[in-house]
């Protein structure tokens, strides 16, 4: 201990000498580019970081080793030296048949997992012929109405060999049931399929808006999924607790971690209230984070999130299984940073963000395409986005050693600061009575709005440079060859839906929906009843409509 104190004293003396002489004389002679430097989250950045900024006495407890608590350096002992992350490109548009072609193309190009984007009507539980669906069918994802669509979507894709992530929340139980039913038709047992449903309704109330039911019944459905999957689908990740959309809405890095982990706490508490064993379900919880432009801050963010979640699970919830302490997460590059101006610049942004995710230890990654500020990606731009991951994986060298930025005085200092700030947000949310109360009271939304407003003000004042937007502009011609979804696809989808309705047994569908309604009015686990309904080709709109009759719909309060 005394030798460490002696070293710190020597560093302190040398640092002050450098600061008061070498550094001060340099900036007096030639001032720095700006008076202050801050991260993308408005945190000040010092000119130099040294051992004085890091608590080296707690190395084993705070930083430790990969594959061991508190998992600061990664959840696997070998990380990418053993196996690369899953390259999971998010895709889906138009009809199921059109999306299936894109999936099979991406798999042929080296993608290692599917990631399904659903259109807005599907996300809020409406069929394609509902008046609310007009003009939105197949636009931001694939339209799914019945099991027939899911069969086309997954045609010729071996579900026992490919893992699938489905970005679906309010009707997650229905989409999971559809996936199970397709696997059954392929002759694949439930315990052989693997993947993830997002299933994170709290962040919908906070940042995204594709909710259906009020919080209480929504949490019931989520815990029903936890229970069902623990027994029937052990390889399935039952939730992807999502900071991604919180960051897209304008949060800081610390807010993304704090609010996301507070959501995670709420889900764990709901499961415990439903009498589930924490070590039976916690190992299948997964997370979903944003990869923003500030590379080093982002690396620190992932490390801080992993360490803080491990402590929460071990100390707050008394989980005993080390798998329950591990934070496994998917990352997507930041859509909000993509610009419609000079779209090729987005390739560079996505490369930086990909490096941040990999250096931070992600388990899977989606890279946005250059043209996504304008439209869904073309086949060419989707391939370039995938190639970006492959080049980082095979040519950059960053995958050859584990957690290569560990020990950086700056990164370790940032890791500590983000963890501290995120924990303060969690304490504040606890004091408000938990995440649901904090959302209903508007606290979380206001905090994000303040950060988003500050960032926008800095961009408008040119205190923060966005290349091609507020500096280095050019008069480029309009971008050509962007992907467009034809409105005729909506009519095609509706025609197909009507065909399925005409061919199915209407009396059986009505019977299954009636049984589902009775189950919703009681306390039964709803998953088996939803699965029975989708097997007879009941539509998403019919199933969600039945549940709407029992649970009602959530109405958002205005946040000022």
C-alpha positions as CSV (number, residue, x, y, z in Angstrom):
1,X,0.0,0.0,0.0
2,X,2.8,2.4,0.9
3,X,4.5,1.7,-2.4
4,X,1.3,2.5,-4.3
5,X,0.9,5.7,-2.3
6,X,4.5,6.6,-3.1
7,X,3.9,6.0,-6.8
8,X,0.8,8.2,-6.7
9,X,2.7,10.9,-5.0
10,X,5.4,10.8,-7.7
11,X,2.8,10.9,-10.4
12,X,1.1,13.8,-8.7
13,X,4.3,15.8,-8.5
14,X,5.2,15.0,-12.1
15,X,1.8,15.8,-13.4
16,X,1.6,19.2,-11.6
17,X,5.1,20.0,-13.0
18,X,3.9,19.1,-16.6
19,X,0.6,21.0,-16.2
20,X,2.2,24.2,-14.8
21,X,5.1,24.3,-17.2
22,X,5.0,22.3,-20.4
23,X,1.2,22.3,-20.9
24,X,0.5,25.9,-19.7
25,X,3.3,27.4,-21.8
26,X,2.1,25.5,-24.9
27,X,-1.5,26.8,-24.7
28,X,-0.3,30.3,-23.9
29,X,1.7,30.2,-27.1
30,X,-1.0,28.5,-29.1
31,X,-4.5,28.1,-27.6
32,X,-6.4,24.9,-28.0
33,X,-9.1,24.5,-30.6
34,X,-11.8,25.4,-28.0
35,X,-12.1,26.5,-24.4
36,X,-13.8,23.3,-23.2
37,X,-14.1,19.8,-24.5
38,X,-17.0,17.5,-23.6
39,X,-18.2,14.0,-24.6
40,X,-21.4,13.4,-26.6
41,X,-23.1,13.3,-23.1
42,X,-21.8,16.8,-22.2
43,X,-19.3,15.4,-19.7
44,X,-16.1,17.4,-19.4
45,X,-12.9,15.9,-20.9
46,X,-9.6,16.7,-19.2
47,X,-6.5,17.3,-21.4
48,X,-4.7,14.3,-19.9
49,X,-5.6,11.3,-17.8
50,X,-3.1,9.6,-15.5
51,X,-3.1,6.9,-12.7
52,X,-4.5,9.6,-10.4
53,X,-7.8,9.3,-12.2
54,X,-8.1,5.6,-11.5
55,X,-8.5,3.7,-8.3
56,X,-5.8,1.1,-8.8
57,X,-6.3,-0.5,-5.3
58,X,-9.6,-2.1,-6.4
59,X,-8.4,-3.7,-9.7
60,X,-9.6,-7.2,-8.9
61,X,-12.9,-6.1,-7.5
62,X,-13.8,-3.4,-10.1
63,X,-12.1,-4.5,-13.3
64,X,-11.2,-8.1,-12.7
65,X,-11.0,-10.7,-15.4
66,X,-13.2,-11.7,-18.4
67,X,-15.8,-14.4,-17.6
68,X,-15.7,-13.6,-13.9
69,X,-17.7,-11.3,-11.6
70,X,-18.2,-8.3,-12.0
71,X,-17.7,-9.0,-15.8
72,X,-16.3,-5.5,-16.5
73,X,-14.0,-7.1,-19.1
74,X,-16.6,-9.3,-20.7
75,X,-18.9,-12.2,-20.0
76,X,-16.9,-14.9,-21.7
77,X,-13.4,-15.9,-20.7
78,X,-12.1,-15.9,-24.3
79,X,-14.4,-13.3,-25.8
80,X,-13.8,-12.9,-29.6
81,X,-10.6,-15.1,-29.5
82,X,-13.1,-18.0,-29.0
83,X,-16.1,-16.8,-31.1
84,X,-17.0,-13.6,-32.9
85,X,-20.1,-11.8,-32.1
86,X,-23.3,-12.7,-34.0
87,X,-23.6,-10.5,-37.1
88,X,-27.3,-9.9,-37.1
89,X,-28.5,-7.4,-39.7
90,X,-31.9,-5.9,-38.9
91,X,-34.2,-6.3,-42.0
92,X,-37.8,-6.5,-43.1
93,X,-40.0,-4.7,-45.5
94,X,-43.1,-5.1,-47.6
95,X,-44.6,-8.6,-47.7
96,X,-43.2,-11.7,-46.0
97,X,-42.1,-13.1,-49.4
98,X,-40.0,-10.0,-50.2
99,X,-38.4,-10.0,-46.7
100,X,-37.6,-13.7,-47.0
101,X,-35.6,-13.0,-50.1
102,X,-33.5,-10.4,-48.3
103,X,-32.9,-12.7,-45.3
104,X,-31.7,-15.5,-47.5
105,X,-29.4,-13.0,-49.4
106,X,-27.9,-11.7,-46.1
107,X,-27.3,-15.3,-44.8
108,X,-25.6,-16.1,-48.1
109,X,-23.3,-13.1,-47.5
110,X,-22.1,-14.3,-44.1
111,X,-24.7,-12.9,-41.7
112,X,-25.0,-15.3,-38.8
113,X,-28.4,-14.5,-37.3
114,X,-31.7,-13.1,-38.4
115,X,-33.1,-9.8,-37.0
116,X,-36.7,-9.1,-38.1
117,X,-38.1,-5.6,-38.4
118,X,-41.9,-5.5,-38.4
119,X,-44.1,-2.7,-39.8
120,X,-46.0,-0.3,-37.6
121,X,-49.4,-2.0,-37.8
122,X,-47.9,-5.3,-36.7
123,X,-46.0,-3.5,-33.8
124,X,-49.3,-2.1,-32.4
125,X,-51.4,-5.2,-33.0
126,X,-53.5,-4.2,-36.1
127,X,-54.1,-6.2,-39.2
128,X,-53.1,-4.8,-42.6
129,X,-56.7,-4.0,-43.5
130,X,-57.4,-1.9,-40.3
131,X,-58.0,1.8,-41.0
132,X,-55.1,2.7,-38.7
133,X,-52.8,0.6,-41.0
134,X,-53.4,2.6,-44.2
135,X,-50.2,3.8,-45.8
136,X,-48.0,2.0,-43.2
137,X,-48.2,-1.6,-44.4
138,X,-44.7,-2.9,-45.1
139,X,-43.1,0.5,-44.8
140,X,-40.7,0.2,-41.9
141,X,-40.7,-3.5,-41.6
142,X,-42.5,-6.6,-42.8
143,X,-46.3,-7.0,-42.5
144,X,-47.4,-10.0,-40.5
145,X,-51.1,-10.8,-40.1
146,X,-51.3,-14.6,-39.6
147,X,-49.3,-17.8,-39.4
148,X,-49.4,-17.9,-43.2
149,X,-47.2,-14.8,-43.4
150,X,-44.8,-16.2,-40.8
151,X,-44.5,-19.4,-42.9
152,X,-43.6,-17.4,-45.9
153,X,-41.2,-15.1,-44.0
154,X,-39.2,-18.1,-42.7
155,X,-39.4,-20.4,-45.7
156,X,-36.3,-22.4,-46.3
157,X,-34.6,-21.0,-43.2
158,X,-33.6,-23.8,-40.7
159,X,-34.9,-22.5,-37.4
160,X,-32.8,-25.1,-35.5
161,X,-29.6,-23.7,-37.0
162,X,-30.2,-19.9,-37.2
163,X,-31.0,-17.8,-34.2
164,X,-33.6,-15.0,-34.7
165,X,-34.1,-11.7,-33.0
166,X,-37.6,-10.1,-33.3
167,X,-37.9,-6.4,-32.6
168,X,-41.4,-6.6,-31.3
169,X,-42.8,-5.4,-27.9
170,X,-46.6,-5.1,-27.2
171,X,-47.5,-8.1,-29.3
172,X,-44.3,-10.0,-28.5
173,X,-46.3,-13.0,-27.2
174,X,-48.1,-13.3,-30.5
175,X,-45.0,-13.2,-32.6
176,X,-43.2,-15.7,-30.4
177,X,-46.2,-18.0,-30.7
178,X,-46.1,-17.6,-34.5
179,X,-42.4,-18.5,-34.5
180,X,-43.0,-21.6,-32.4
181,X,-45.9,-22.6,-34.7
182,X,-43.6,-22.3,-37.8
183,X,-40.9,-24.4,-36.1
184,X,-43.5,-27.1,-35.3
185,X,-44.5,-27.2,-39.0
186,X,-40.7,-27.6,-39.8
187,X,-40.6,-30.5,-37.4
188,X,-38.4,-28.7,-35.0
189,X,-39.1,-29.1,-31.2
190,X,-39.5,-26.0,-29.1
191,X,-36.4,-26.7,-27.1
192,X,-34.2,-26.6,-30.2
193,X,-35.1,-23.1,-31.4
194,X,-33.1,-20.1,-30.2
195,X,-33.5,-16.3,-30.4
196,X,-34.7,-13.2,-28.7
197,X,-37.9,-11.1,-28.6
198,X,-37.4,-7.5,-27.5
199,X,-40.5,-7.7,-25.3
200,X,-39.6,-4.4,-23.5
201,X,-42.8,-2.4,-23.0
202,X,-41.4,0.1,-20.5
203,X,-39.1,1.7,-23.0
204,X,-42.1,2.1,-25.3
205,X,-43.8,4.2,-22.7
206,X,-40.6,6.2,-22.3
207,X,-39.3,6.7,-25.8
208,X,-40.9,4.9,-28.7
209,X,-44.6,4.7,-28.5
210,X,-45.6,1.3,-29.9
211,X,-47.5,0.2,-26.8
212,X,-51.0,-1.3,-26.7
213,X,-52.0,-2.2,-23.1
214,X,-51.6,-0.3,-19.8
215,X,-48.5,-1.2,-17.7
216,X,-50.0,-3.7,-15.3
217,X,-51.4,-6.2,-17.9
218,X,-48.4,-5.6,-20.1
219,X,-46.1,-6.7,-17.2
220,X,-48.4,-9.7,-16.7
221,X,-47.9,-10.8,-20.3
222,X,-44.1,-10.3,-20.0
223,X,-43.9,-12.5,-16.9
224,X,-46.1,-15.1,-18.6
225,X,-43.5,-15.2,-21.4
226,X,-40.7,-15.6,-18.8
227,X,-42.5,-18.5,-17.2
228,X,-43.4,-20.3,-20.4
229,X,-40.0,-20.0,-22.0
230,X,-38.2,-21.2,-18.9
231,X,-40.2,-24.4,-19.1
232,X,-40.7,-24.9,-22.8
233,X,-38.0,-22.9,-24.8
234,X,-34.8,-22.9,-22.7
235,X,-32.6,-21.4,-25.5
236,X,-34.9,-18.4,-26.0
237,X,-34.0,-14.9,-24.6
238,X,-37.3,-13.8,-23.2
239,X,-36.6,-10.0,-23.2
240,X,-34.1,-7.6,-24.7
241,X,-34.1,-4.7,-22.3
242,X,-33.5,-1.8,-24.6
243,X,-31.5,1.3,-24.0
244,X,-31.2,1.8,-27.7
245,X,-34.4,3.7,-28.1
246,X,-33.8,5.7,-25.0
247,X,-30.5,6.9,-26.5
248,X,-32.2,7.5,-29.9
249,X,-34.7,9.8,-28.1
250,X,-31.7,12.0,-26.9
251,X,-30.5,10.6,-23.6
252,X,-26.9,10.7,-22.4
253,X,-24.8,7.6,-22.0
254,X,-25.3,7.5,-18.3
255,X,-29.1,8.0,-18.7
256,X,-29.1,5.2,-21.3
257,X,-27.5,2.9,-18.7
258,X,-29.4,4.1,-15.7
259,X,-32.9,4.0,-17.3
260,X,-32.3,0.7,-19.0
261,X,-31.1,-1.0,-15.9
262,X,-34.0,0.5,-13.9
263,X,-36.3,-1.1,-16.5
264,X,-34.5,-4.3,-15.9
265,X,-35.0,-4.0,-12.2
266,X,-38.8,-3.5,-12.8
267,X,-39.0,-6.7,-14.9
268,X,-37.1,-8.7,-12.3
269,X,-39.4,-7.5,-9.6
270,X,-42.5,-8.3,-11.6
271,X,-41.2,-11.8,-12.2
272,X,-40.4,-12.3,-8.5
273,X,-43.9,-11.1,-7.6
274,X,-45.2,-13.8,-10.0
275,X,-43.3,-16.3,-7.8
276,X,-40.7,-17.1,-10.5
277,X,-37.3,-18.3,-9.3
278,X,-34.7,-15.6,-10.2
279,X,-32.0,-18.2,-11.2
280,X,-34.5,-19.9,-13.5
281,X,-35.2,-16.8,-15.6
282,X,-32.4,-14.2,-15.1
283,X,-29.9,-16.0,-17.2
284,X,-32.2,-15.5,-20.3
285,X,-32.5,-11.7,-19.8
286,X,-30.6,-9.8,-22.5
287,X,-30.0,-6.2,-23.2
288,X,-29.9,-3.9,-26.2
289,X,-27.7,-0.8,-26.4
290,X,-26.9,2.0,-28.8
291,X,-23.5,2.6,-30.3
292,X,-23.0,6.3,-30.6
293,X,-20.2,8.4,-32.1
294,X,-18.1,9.1,-29.1
295,X,-16.0,5.9,-29.3
296,X,-14.3,6.0,-25.9
297,X,-17.3,7.1,-23.9
298,X,-19.3,4.3,-25.6
299,X,-16.7,1.7,-24.7
300,X,-16.8,2.9,-21.1
301,X,-20.6,2.8,-21.1
302,X,-20.8,-0.9,-22.0
303,X,-18.2,-1.8,-19.3
304,X,-20.0,0.3,-16.7
305,X,-23.4,-1.3,-17.6
306,X,-22.0,-4.8,-17.3
307,X,-20.4,-4.1,-13.9
308,X,-23.4,-2.3,-12.5
309,X,-25.9,-5.0,-13.6
310,X,-23.7,-7.8,-12.0
311,X,-23.8,-5.9,-8.7
312,X,-27.6,-5.4,-8.9
313,X,-28.3,-9.0,-9.6
314,X,-25.9,-10.3,-6.9
315,X,-26.4,-7.8,-4.1
316,X,-29.9,-6.4,-4.7
317,X,-31.7,-9.6,-5.8
318,X,-29.4,-12.2,-4.2
319,X,-29.1,-14.3,-7.4
320,X,-26.8,-17.2,-6.8
321,X,-26.1,-18.5,-10.3
322,X,-23.2,-16.6,-12.0
323,X,-25.2,-16.7,-15.3
324,X,-27.8,-14.5,-13.5
325,X,-25.2,-11.9,-13.0
326,X,-24.0,-11.7,-16.6
327,X,-25.2,-8.9,-18.9
328,X,-25.4,-10.2,-22.4
329,X,-26.3,-7.5,-24.9
330,X,-27.0,-6.8,-28.6
331,X,-25.8,-3.5,-30.1
332,X,-27.1,-1.4,-33.0
333,X,-25.3,1.6,-34.4
334,X,-27.0,4.9,-33.8
335,X,-29.7,5.6,-36.4
336,X,-30.1,9.1,-35.0
337,X,-26.5,10.0,-36.0
338,X,-27.1,9.2,-39.7
339,X,-27.5,12.2,-41.9
340,X,-29.4,12.6,-45.1
341,X,-26.7,15.0,-46.3
342,X,-23.6,13.3,-47.8
343,X,-24.8,9.9,-47.0
344,X,-21.4,8.2,-47.6
345,X,-20.2,9.9,-44.4
346,X,-22.5,7.5,-42.6
347,X,-20.3,4.6,-43.5
348,X,-17.5,6.2,-41.5
349,X,-19.8,6.9,-38.6
350,X,-21.1,3.3,-38.5
351,X,-17.5,2.0,-38.6
352,X,-16.6,4.1,-35.5
353,X,-19.7,2.9,-33.8
354,X,-19.0,-0.7,-34.7
355,X,-15.6,-0.4,-33.2
356,X,-17.1,1.0,-30.0
357,X,-19.5,-2.0,-29.7
358,X,-16.7,-4.5,-30.3
359,X,-14.2,-2.9,-28.0
360,X,-17.0,-2.8,-25.4
361,X,-17.7,-6.5,-25.7
362,X,-21.0,-6.9,-27.4
363,X,-22.5,-10.3,-28.1
364,X,-24.2,-9.4,-31.3
365,X,-24.2,-6.3,-33.6
366,X,-26.3,-4.7,-36.3
367,X,-24.7,-2.0,-38.5
368,X,-26.9,0.6,-40.1
369,X,-26.7,1.2,-43.8
370,X,-25.5,4.5,-45.4
371,X,-29.0,5.4,-46.8
372,X,-31.2,4.7,-43.8
373,X,-31.7,8.4,-43.0
374,X,-33.7,8.4,-46.3
375,X,-35.3,5.0,-46.6
376,X,-34.9,1.3,-45.9
377,X,-31.5,0.1,-47.1
378,X,-30.9,-1.1,-50.6
379,X,-29.4,-4.5,-51.1
380,X,-26.1,-2.9,-51.9
381,X,-26.0,-0.6,-48.8
382,X,-27.1,-3.5,-46.6
383,X,-24.1,-5.5,-47.9
384,X,-21.7,-2.7,-47.2
385,X,-23.0,-2.4,-43.7
386,X,-22.5,-6.2,-43.1
387,X,-19.0,-5.9,-44.7
388,X,-18.2,-3.2,-42.2
389,X,-18.6,-5.7,-39.3
390,X,-16.6,-8.4,-41.2
391,X,-13.7,-6.0,-41.8
392,X,-13.7,-5.0,-38.1
393,X,-13.8,-8.7,-37.2
394,X,-11.1,-10.0,-39.5
395,X,-8.8,-7.1,-40.4
396,X,-8.7,-4.5,-37.5
397,X,-6.9,-6.7,-34.9
398,X,-9.2,-5.5,-32.1
399,X,-10.6,-9.0,-31.7
400,X,-7.2,-10.6,-31.0
401,X,-7.0,-9.7,-27.3
402,X,-9.7,-9.3,-24.7
403,X,-11.0,-5.9,-23.6
404,X,-8.0,-4.1,-25.3
405,X,-8.8,-0.7,-23.8
406,X,-8.8,-1.8,-20.2
407,X,-6.2,0.1,-18.2
408,X,-6.6,3.2,-20.2
409,X,-6.7,5.9,-17.6
410,X,-9.4,7.7,-19.6
411,X,-11.6,4.7,-20.3
412,X,-11.4,3.4,-16.7
413,X,-12.2,6.9,-15.3
414,X,-15.1,7.2,-17.7
415,X,-16.3,3.7,-16.7
416,X,-16.4,4.7,-13.1
417,X,-18.2,8.0,-13.8
418,X,-20.9,6.4,-16.0
419,X,-21.5,3.7,-13.4
420,X,-21.8,6.3,-10.6
421,X,-24.1,8.6,-12.6
422,X,-26.3,5.6,-13.7
423,X,-26.6,4.4,-10.2
424,X,-27.8,7.8,-9.0
425,X,-30.6,7.7,-11.6
426,X,-31.6,4.2,-10.3
427,X,-31.7,5.6,-6.7
428,X,-33.8,8.5,-7.9
429,X,-36.3,6.1,-9.7
430,X,-36.4,3.9,-6.5
431,X,-37.3,7.0,-4.5
432,X,-40.2,7.7,-6.9
433,X,-41.6,4.2,-6.2
434,X,-40.1,2.3,-9.2
435,X,-39.9,2.7,-12.9
436,X,-43.6,2.5,-13.7
437,X,-44.3,5.4,-11.3
438,X,-41.3,7.3,-12.7
439,X,-42.7,6.9,-16.2
440,X,-46.3,7.8,-15.3
441,X,-45.0,10.9,-13.5
442,X,-43.0,11.9,-16.5
443,X,-39.6,12.0,-14.7
444,X,-37.7,9.8,-17.2
445,X,-39.2,11.5,-20.3
446,X,-38.3,15.0,-18.9
447,X,-34.7,14.0,-18.3
448,X,-34.3,12.7,-21.8
449,X,-36.0,15.7,-23.3
450,X,-33.6,18.0,-21.5
451,X,-30.6,16.2,-22.9
452,X,-32.0,16.0,-26.4
453,X,-32.7,19.8,-26.3
454,X,-29.2,20.6,-25.1
455,X,-27.6,18.5,-27.9
456,X,-29.8,20.1,-30.5
457,X,-28.9,23.6,-29.2
458,X,-25.2,22.8,-29.4
459,X,-25.5,21.6,-33.0
460,X,-27.5,24.7,-34.0
461,X,-25.0,27.0,-32.4
462,X,-22.1,25.0,-34.1
463,X,-20.6,24.2,-30.7
464,X,-20.9,20.6,-31.7
465,X,-19.9,19.8,-35.3
466,X,-21.9,17.3,-37.5
467,X,-19.9,16.9,-40.7
468,X,-22.0,17.8,-43.7
469,X,-24.8,19.3,-41.7
470,X,-23.6,22.4,-39.9
471,X,-20.0,22.4,-41.3
472,X,-18.3,21.1,-44.4
473,X,-21.5,21.4,-46.4
474,X,-21.8,20.6,-50.1
475,X,-24.5,21.0,-52.7
476,X,-24.9,17.4,-53.6
477,X,-27.6,16.2,-56.1
478,X,-30.5,14.2,-54.6
479,X,-29.6,10.6,-53.8
480,X,-30.8,8.1,-56.4
481,X,-31.5,4.4,-56.2
482,X,-33.0,4.5,-52.7
483,X,-35.3,1.6,-51.7
484,X,-39.1,2.4,-51.9
485,X,-42.0,0.2,-50.8
486,X,-44.8,0.3,-53.4
487,X,-48.3,1.1,-52.0
488,X,-49.6,-1.8,-54.2
489,X,-47.9,-4.1,-51.7
490,X,-50.6,-3.1,-49.2
491,X,-53.3,-4.2,-51.5
492,X,-51.4,-7.4,-52.1
493,X,-51.1,-8.0,-48.4
494,X,-54.8,-7.4,-47.7
495,X,-55.8,-9.7,-50.5
496,X,-53.7,-12.5,-49.0
497,X,-55.1,-11.8,-45.6
498,X,-58.7,-12.1,-46.9
499,X,-57.7,-15.4,-48.7
500,X,-56.5,-16.9,-45.4
501,X,-59.6,-15.8,-43.6
502,X,-61.8,-17.4,-46.2
503,X,-59.8,-20.7,-46.1
504,X,-59.5,-21.1,-42.3
505,X,-62.2,-22.6,-40.0
506,X,-63.9,-19.5,-38.7
507,X,-65.8,-21.4,-35.9
508,X,-62.5,-22.8,-34.6
509,X,-60.9,-19.4,-34.6
510,X,-63.8,-17.9,-32.7
511,X,-63.7,-20.7,-30.2
512,X,-59.9,-20.2,-29.6
513,X,-60.4,-16.4,-29.2
514,X,-63.2,-16.9,-26.7
515,X,-61.0,-19.2,-24.7
516,X,-58.2,-16.7,-24.8
517,X,-60.5,-13.9,-23.5
518,X,-61.6,-16.0,-20.6
519,X,-58.0,-16.8,-19.7
520,X,-57.1,-13.1,-19.9
521,X,-60.0,-12.3,-17.5
522,X,-58.5,-14.8,-15.0
523,X,-54.9,-15.5,-13.9
524,X,-53.8,-18.2,-16.3
525,X,-50.5,-18.0,-18.3
526,X,-51.7,-16.6,-21.7
527,X,-48.9,-18.1,-23.8
528,X,-50.6,-21.6,-24.4
529,X,-53.9,-19.9,-25.4
530,X,-52.2,-17.5,-27.8
531,X,-50.3,-20.4,-29.3
532,X,-53.6,-22.3,-29.8
533,X,-55.1,-19.2,-31.5
534,X,-52.2,-18.7,-34.0
535,X,-52.1,-22.4,-34.9
536,X,-55.7,-22.0,-36.4
537,X,-54.7,-18.8,-38.2
538,X,-56.2,-16.3,-35.9
539,X,-54.7,-12.9,-36.9
540,X,-52.6,-10.6,-34.8
541,X,-55.3,-8.0,-35.0
542,X,-57.9,-10.5,-33.7
543,X,-55.7,-11.7,-30.9
544,X,-54.7,-8.2,-29.7
545,X,-58.2,-7.0,-30.2
546,X,-59.5,-9.8,-27.9
547,X,-56.9,-8.7,-25.2
548,X,-57.8,-5.0,-25.8
549,X,-61.4,-5.9,-24.7
550,X,-60.1,-7.2,-21.4
551,X,-57.1,-5.0,-20.7
552,X,-58.0,-1.7,-22.4
553,X,-55.5,0.6,-24.1
554,X,-52.8,2.8,-22.6
555,X,-53.2,6.5,-23.0
556,X,-50.1,8.6,-22.7
557,X,-50.1,11.6,-20.4
558,X,-48.6,14.9,-21.7
559,X,-45.1,15.5,-20.3
560,X,-44.1,19.1,-19.8
